[in-house]
């Protein structure tokens, strides 16, 4: 079953979900017949609105892709909008332009009253894949001719490297990061989307692959066959662990006959702070000396909650955000304001104070006092602060304030060791703070649009990349099928060596 990918944004106040979208009423009240195809002129005008908004106010504009390169891609995209398209097709054409901005918080969504076509169902590939380091392996397969661990080389004579490239354009990521692209292509069926949305292939597929024994084979395959459900026995990664009973949806586990614990920290929610106190109280009471903080698939949330977590982990009082700025004096008041959700703008002003003063080509923004000043030092928790060995698990879905947490740990926890894969969120920070909904006036398509640049506390970040692990762990197809956790096993190996 296809999963839905939710990227939670680094926001301090959540916009009301029922806010009105400026200038979208005409679009969203069209009949089903008139909504079937979008006119060329309207699509091109909307692309121009989006391009101008990027150029004038988007905090990531020019950071990772030059303005000239974006302008050339804009021209190419305009030319591709040469005939009436469905809303799905319009989004497919526009997404590579949006992705070229290289901001993971800038995503494209359907119009408010979008209704998918009932006459077309995209075909499913007869297998699922693991994409890693520019290569593709089979995990589960409907085909008796392909097995777990076989390496896919091409489909319909197109090398997998090309499919990866075009599939990666269907969802934006921070900077030059690839781990999120790989996770999107693998875990959320982005590889299949590339076959359907970019190449528009239909079965049967002409497939070339290399078996795990090294033999090169070419087959013609349809989507029919056995179920994709694997019959391989799944691994119980926590069979030697006991679970705490009072941490609710944030699992805390203790390794039996050991002074080690593992705490899973998911996207940050307001009630997390209560769980944090219970967690670190129990960690203190059990005399834990080795703590694993699992930030994998932590896609963000309220950064103040992330700061609360850090009060238990940092060596000294710490700063959660390195800097906060906009490209214009007041990002809440521009010529594009009419296109933004009004309730989102209200939320912006409740959370932030534009200074209107230019400094180093940017305009610093302050936090509203009621939300705390994350640009200043935050004190540690005096009662249950943890002082032992720290291991942090990260991956290609550690994003937004999840990645900011990894950055603060990197900068402020001298005992921390990172295991896994590069974070999706950039080590330099991200464009976020306040994620608005920009509704394109003619098509009604909605763009998630950040207004601020939230700068990391990392003193020497890696340009265009996330937090890098000290120990990189590569997954195998069998790991995926059996749900074996090699990151956790690597952490346990390190703990064993330190005892």
Secondary structure, DSSP 8 states (H G I E B T S, - for coil): ----------BSS---TT---TT-HHHHT--HHHHSSB-HHHHHHHHHHHHHHHHHH-TTTTTSS-HHHHHHHHHHHHHH--S-B-HHHHHHHHHHHHHHT--TT--EE--TT----SS------SEEEEEETTEEEEEEES-TT--TT-EEEEETTEEHHHHHHHHHTTS--STT--HHHHHHHHHT-HHHHIIIIIS---SSEEEEEE-TTS-EEEEEE-S-SS-S---S----TTTTEEE-SS-TTS-EEEETTSSEEEEE--SB-TTHHHHHHHHHHHHHHTT-SEEEEE-TT---B-HHHHHHHHTTT-SS-EES-SEEEESSS-TTSSTTGGGB-HHHHHHHHHHEEEEEEEETTEEEEEE-GGG--TTSEE---SSS---SEEEEEE-TT--THHHHHHHHHHHH-TTEEEEES--SSBTTEEEEEEEEEEE-TTT--EEEEEEEEEE-S-TT--TT-B---SEE----HHHHHHT--HHHHHHHHHHHHH-
